[in-house]
Each structure stands twice: as C-alpha cells, then as structure tokens.
Amino acid sequence: MAGMNMDMNSLLKQAQKMQEDMQRSQQMLETTEVEGTAGGGMVKVKVNGRKKLMSVKIDPKVIDPDDSEGLEDLIIAAVNQASEEVDRISGDEMSKIAPKLPDGFKIPGF
C-alpha cells in the first residue's frame, strides 16, 4: 500500500507540473504576435497566439476600386499565413508538454 501512495503522489505532482506548463504555454500564446504578409508585403496582418486579428496594414498602392476581390484575396492570404504560423508555434509548445501525456489525451484550447 505504501508504494501505491508514492505512485499517487508522483502522479499528482506530474499532473500539477503539466498544468503549470500548460498555463505558461497559454500565457505565452496570448502575448505572442505573428505577422502574415501577402502581395510582397503590400498587405500585412498581425494575429496573436490565439489567432485573434490584432492589426491590418494595407499599402495604398494595392487599393484598386475596380478590383476589390484582389485586395480581399491578399488579406485572406496574409491572415491564413499568420494562422498557419500560430499553429506551428502552438504545436511546438504542445510537443514540449505532450510527451508527458497519455496517448490520445486531448487538451482543450490547443
């Protein structure tokens, strides 16, 4: 029975450490800003680590009233690029924690 208590204490400590690591990762993602660009830098967007759009910068040269679809496509491309970078960063953060998780264990928000 004493061995069982040691295992339980070890599991609880491991779970607490994992929770602390997850909180640190989530805080890091909140403060991370990622830039996405399109059109050779004519459109720039910034998103945070939660994929919340923080800013959009558009070079006036790409604003053509007769081609709003072209500008819309550039904005979509820039946002998608930033979103993919956030996914990569999130994946890197999770890989630091994931080896400690049982197979198939999913963490909400990651």
Secondary structure as UniProt FT lines:
FT   HELIX           2..31
FT   STRAND          33..38
FT   TURN            39..42
FT   STRAND          43..48
FT   TURN            49..50
FT   STRAND          53..58
FT   HELIX           60..62
FT   TURN            65..66
FT   HELIX           68..97
FT   HELIX           98..100
FT   TURN            103..104
FT   TURN            108..109
//
